[in-house]
Amino acid sequence: MKTKINSIKENEIFKSIFRSDKTGLLIALVIIIIVFHFLTGGKFFTGKNVINILIASAIVGLVTIGESYLLLSGQVDLSPGSVAAFSGVLVALLLSNGVNIWLAIIIVILVGMLIGMFNAFLVTRLKFEPFIGTLASMSIFRGLAFIICGGKSIFITDKTLLYIGVGRIFGVPIPVIVFFVMFIIFALISSKTRFGRSVYMIGGNSNAARLAGINAIWVRTRLFMMTSGFAALGGIILAARMSTGQPSASEGLEFDAVTAAVLGGIAMGGGIGSLFGALIGLFIMQGFNNGLMILNVQSFWQTVARGVLLIAALLFDYIRNRQREAKEKLSAA
């Protein structure tokens, strides 16, 4: 009898594992690794290329953390690419004028958070749709990035900042360390704290959140500030890696971050998903991009592929929503 009960339990566990969204994502990631490793003649899944993928993932990943939180609350931000470019130019400009490196980094991140506050004001106070409000912000700060540097790149010579961009600790690139530290901290915040639960409540049921005493405006304001702060940090790291602050940098950064989050199972409507899923989605997307680069696929076809991947992510989100709605109807009946 005990054997039969244990067998039933094992079957239920097995089924629950393979019904999990994360299991499907992990399988997709493994398939991408196998396919590209075969197509590239063994060049894809090597230690050196894995490090390349992690470095590419670090900057997009920082913004993905912020976008994941925003999506969970039912919002989205289209300005991180412009904020990152503006931040890279600003930190280079401050350093060229003799500002201390650590003070310059703090100033730029604070400016990034102020941009997030501006975005939140447009969305929560003036009631602009997030797409429209942050689209306007995207245009403003991309333009300001060109204005403050006169349309020219500003070279960075500060050795400390350059080391942050290309240095390693025990063989691990510093940008990768920064990303994973931030990811672990904010993954714990989303799952273990009252603030994290309030984000899910606002995205899942705003009326219930209001009745529970959660100030949705204040929570979303902090999320916009967090997202722009991460974009500013990413812009600083990217400028350090390129040794220049470039006003044209980071184009499409926000779309990559949103694609990674949605591909990882975070619902566009809010309230559903996790940062761990977004992390897997990030690796799927960056692995896909990296594989195309190794295969020497022309850059404009890579752009097309990124758009197709975004459509696929939105399609998965649509299918997941339909499945959830069907389950809710069955449970209600």
C-alpha positions in Angstrom: 0.0 0.0 0.0 2.8 2.4 1.0 4.6 1.6 -2.3 1.5 2.5 -4.3 1.1 5.8 -2.4 4.7 6.7 -2.9 4.4 5.8 -6.6 1.4 8.1 -6.9 3.3 10.9 -5.2 6.3 10.5 -7.4 4.0 10.6 -10.5 2.4 13.8 -9.2 5.8 15.4 -8.6 7.0 14.4 -12.1 3.9 15.8 -13.7 4.1 19.1 -11.7 7.8 19.5 -12.8 7.0 19.1 -16.5 3.9 21.4 -16.2 6.2 24.1 -14.9 6.9 27.1 -17.1 10.5 27.1 -15.9 11.0 23.5 -17.0 9.9 24.4 -20.5 12.3 27.4 -20.5 15.2 25.2 -19.3 14.5 22.7 -22.1 14.4 25.5 -24.7 17.7 26.8 -23.3 19.3 23.3 -23.6 17.9 22.9 -27.2 19.5 26.3 -28.2 22.8 25.3 -26.7 22.8 21.9 -28.5 21.7 23.4 -31.9 24.1 26.3 -31.9 27.0 24.1 -30.7 26.4 21.8 -33.6 25.9 24.6 -36.2 29.0 26.4 -35.1 31.2 23.4 -35.1 31.7 23.3 -31.4 32.5 27.0 -30.9 29.3 27.9 -29.0 29.4 25.9 -25.7 33.0 26.7 -24.7 34.3 28.4 -21.5 35.4 31.5 -23.4 32.0 31.9 -25.2 30.0 31.3 -22.1 31.9 34.1 -20.5 31.1 36.3 -23.5 27.4 35.5 -23.2 27.5 36.3 -19.5 29.1 39.6 -20.1 26.5 40.5 -22.8 23.8 39.4 -20.4 25.1 41.5 -17.5 24.1 44.9 -18.9 20.8 43.8 -20.4 20.2 41.7 -17.2 20.4 44.8 -14.9 17.6 46.5 -16.9 15.7 43.2 -17.0 15.5 43.2 -13.2 13.9 46.6 -13.2 11.6 45.8 -16.2 10.5 42.5 -14.5 9.4 44.4 -11.4 7.6 46.9 -13.5 5.8 44.2 -15.6 4.8 42.4 -12.4 3.1 45.6 -11.3 1.4 46.0 -14.7 3.7 48.8 -16.0 6.5 49.0 -18.6 9.4 51.4 -19.3 10.7 52.1 -22.8 13.4 54.6 -21.8 16.2 52.5 -20.3 18.3 52.4 -23.6 18.3 56.2 -23.7 18.9 56.5 -20.0 21.9 54.1 -20.3 23.4 56.2 -23.2 22.8 59.4 -21.3 24.4 58.0 -18.2 27.4 56.7 -20.1 28.0 60.1 -21.6 27.4 61.9 -18.3 29.9 59.8 -16.3 32.5 60.3 -19.1 31.8 64.1 -19.0 32.1 64.3 -15.2 35.4 62.3 -15.2 36.8 64.6 -18.0 36.1 67.5 -15.7 38.0 66.1 -12.8 35.2 64.7 -10.7 36.2 61.8 -8.4 35.2 58.4 -9.9 33.0 57.2 -7.0 31.3 60.5 -6.7 30.7 60.5 -10.5 29.1 57.0 -10.3 26.9 58.0 -7.4 25.8 61.2 -9.2 25.0 59.4 -12.4 22.9 56.7 -10.6 21.0 59.4 -8.7 20.3 61.2 -11.9 19.1 58.0 -13.4 16.7 57.5 -10.4 15.4 61.1 -10.9 14.7 60.2 -14.5 12.7 57.3 -13.1 10.8 59.6 -10.8 10.0 61.8 -13.9 8.7 58.7 -15.7 6.6 57.8 -12.7 5.1 61.3 -12.5 4.0 61.1 -16.2 2.4 57.7 -15.6 1.0 57.8 -12.1 0.1 61.5 -11.7 -0.5 62.7 -15.3 -2.1 59.3 -16.1 -0.2 58.9 -19.4 -0.1 55.3 -20.7 3.3 53.8 -19.8 4.1 53.2 -23.4 3.4 56.8 -24.4 5.0 58.5 -21.3 8.2 56.5 -21.4 8.4 56.7 -25.2 8.5 60.5 -24.8 11.1 60.1 -22.1 13.1 57.8 -24.4 13.3 60.6 -27.0 14.1 63.3 -24.5 17.1 61.6 -22.9 18.5 60.2 -26.1 18.5 63.8 -27.4 20.1 65.1 -24.2 22.8 62.5 -24.5 23.8 64.0 -27.9 23.4 67.6 -26.6 25.7 67.3 -23.5 28.6 65.8 -25.5 28.0 67.8 -28.7 27.2 64.7 -30.6 30.8 63.3 -30.1 32.0 60.4 -28.0 33.9 61.3 -24.8 36.9 59.1 -24.1 37.4 57.6 -20.6 40.9 57.4 -19.2 40.1 56.7 -15.5 41.8 53.4 -14.7 39.3 52.5 -12.0 36.3 52.8 -14.2 38.0 51.0 -17.0 38.9 48.2 -14.6 35.2 47.9 -13.6 34.4 47.4 -17.2 37.0 44.9 -18.2 38.5 43.6 -15.0 38.0 40.2 -13.4 37.9 38.9 -9.9 39.0 35.2 -9.6 38.5 35.0 -13.4 34.9 36.3 -13.3 34.3 39.6 -15.1 33.2 42.4 -12.7 30.1 43.3 -14.7 28.9 39.6 -14.3 29.5 39.8 -10.6 27.6 43.1 -10.3 24.7 41.6 -12.2 24.4 38.4 -10.2 24.8 40.2 -6.8 21.9 42.6 -7.9 19.9 39.7 -9.2 20.1 37.7 -6.0 19.3 40.7 -3.8 16.2 41.7 -5.9 15.1 38.1 -6.4 15.0 37.7 -2.6 13.2 41.1 -2.2 10.5 40.0 -4.7 9.8 36.7 -3.0 10.6 37.3 0.7 9.5 40.8 1.5 6.3 42.8 2.0 7.4 45.1 -0.8 7.8 42.2 -3.2 4.3 40.9 -2.3 2.8 44.4 -2.8 4.3 44.5 -6.4 2.5 41.2 -7.2 -0.7 42.4 -5.6 -0.8 45.6 -7.5 -0.2 43.8 -10.8 -2.6 41.0 -10.1 -5.5 42.9 -8.5 -5.2 46.6 -8.0 -8.5 46.9 -6.2 -7.5 44.2 -3.7 -4.2 45.9 -3.2 -5.9 49.2 -2.5 -8.2 47.6 0.0 -5.2 46.0 1.7 -3.8 49.5 2.2 -1.0 49.4 -0.5 -0.2 52.7 -2.1 0.1 51.7 -5.7 1.4 55.1 -6.8 4.3 55.1 -4.3 5.2 51.5 -5.1 5.2 52.1 -8.9 7.2 55.3 -8.4 9.9 53.3 -6.6 9.8 50.7 -9.4 10.3 53.3 -12.1 13.2 54.8 -10.1 14.7 51.4 -9.7 14.5 50.6 -13.4 16.2 53.9 -14.4 18.8 53.4 -11.7 19.7 50.0 -13.1 19.8 51.5 -16.6 22.2 54.2 -15.4 24.4 51.5 -13.8 24.3 49.5 -17.0 25.2 52.6 -19.0 28.2 53.3 -16.7 29.5 49.7 -17.1 28.9 49.8 -20.9 30.9 53.1 -21.2 33.7 51.5 -19.1 33.8 48.5 -21.4 33.9 50.7 -24.6 36.3 53.3 -23.0 33.9 56.0 -24.2 30.6 57.6 -23.5 28.7 57.3 -26.7 25.3 59.0 -27.2 24.2 56.4 -29.7 24.9 53.4 -27.4 22.3 51.0 -25.9 19.7 51.3 -28.7 17.1 48.6 -28.2 18.2 47.8 -24.6 14.7 48.2 -23.3 13.3 45.8 -25.9 15.8 43.2 -25.1 15.0 43.5 -21.4 11.2 43.3 -21.9 11.7 40.3 -24.3 13.8 38.5 -21.7 11.2 39.1 -19.0 8.2 38.1 -21.0 10.0 35.1 -22.6 10.8 34.1 -19.0 7.1 33.9 -18.0 6.4 37.3 -16.6 2.9 38.3 -17.8 2.5 41.7 -19.6 -0.7 42.2 -17.6 1.2 41.9 -14.3 1.0 39.8 -11.2 2.5 36.6 -12.6 6.1 35.4 -13.1 9.4 35.5 -11.3 12.9 36.9 -11.6 14.3 33.4 -12.0 12.1 32.8 -15.1 13.3 36.2 -16.4 16.9 35.1 -15.9 16.4 32.0 -18.0 14.6 34.1 -20.7 17.7 36.4 -20.6 20.1 33.5 -21.3 17.8 32.2 -24.0 17.8 35.5 -25.8 21.5 36.3 -25.3 22.5 32.7 -26.3 20.4 33.1 -29.4 22.0 36.4 -30.3 25.5 35.1 -29.6 24.9 32.0 -31.8 23.8 34.2 -34.7 27.0 36.3 -34.3 29.3 33.3 -34.4 27.5 32.1 -37.5 28.3 35.5 -39.1 24.6 36.3 -39.7 24.4 39.8 -41.1 23.5 42.4 -38.5 20.2 43.4 -40.1 19.1 39.8 -40.0 20.0 39.7 -36.3 17.7 42.7 -35.8 14.9 40.8 -37.6 15.6 37.7 -35.4 15.3 39.9 -32.3 11.9 41.1 -33.4 10.8 37.6 -34.1 11.9 36.5 -30.7 9.9 39.4 -29.1 6.8 38.3 -31.1 7.4 34.7 -29.8 7.7 36.0 -26.3 4.4 37.9 -26.6 2.7 34.9 -28.2 3.8 32.7 -25.3 2.4 35.3 -22.9 -0.9 35.3 -24.8 -1.1 31.5 -24.7 -0.3 31.4 -21.0 -3.0 34.0 -20.3 -5.6 32.0 -22.3 -4.7 28.8 -20.4 -5.0 30.7 -17.0 -8.4 32.1 -18.0 -9.6 28.6 -19.0 -8.4 27.2 -15.6 -10.1 30.0 -13.7 -13.4 29.3 -15.6 -13.2 25.6 -14.8 -12.5 26.3 -11.1 -15.4 28.8 -11.0 -17.8 26.3 -12.5 
